[in-house]
Amino acid sequence: MVTVDECRQALHDLAAKLAANAEAQGHLDLDRTLACRVTDLGTAFHGRITGGRLIDIADGDDPKAKIALISSGADLIALIEGRLDVTRAIASRQVTIKANPFDLLKLRKLL
């Protein structure tokens, strides 16, 4: 079983990867709030995706977030580390992403 600290660190690792990708790919026109809800740990994190970067990561949920990612802690970490394919995870309902369909298309460019 994973811990809240491991999930938090995985999100910070994701932020670092996105920052590196943003440098290489250029500016992505997406500015949305993000909530990451970890179901098995009963915790959540929130932040903001802007310019292809994930910034302002903090503990706690944002019920008004424009994009919500819902998963178990282990699936969240596997997804961020690249051990879990996002398309398969969504199809098998291991991971749920609630977002506008156009935002989902833009998010695919980040990953």
Steps between C-alpha positions, in 0.01 A plus 500: 500500500628845412500801728374856465861620490580267209197633307603858573855427381367334183302816418811712551690258273225543240532878532874473431440280192237739365733796552772321302251411226369858488852624431541253214152523347423865546193666645175303533182705514340345808430676828289288733471409865571136582382279785659162562287281727664191648212269589670236715682755716204735538711797400527746215738750347440796277700722271487684172601403149621802307727528199563126503618508861347374826543768765380587850459140618342495843319260731122499502223472246372767264134415437484769230800367306448488124694172475471219756715187504367225727695183576655286769841603630675205335337571164587869524866421559507233226340746258748776577797262483382371161430145618126543436370605159253786541266378224480150644462635852205713396343218296528260795376768742815485710529874440221747441559840344217750509559784257366678198567283189706779342713521815557124481639538149738770619602290800604216269764732355653541846545128554 
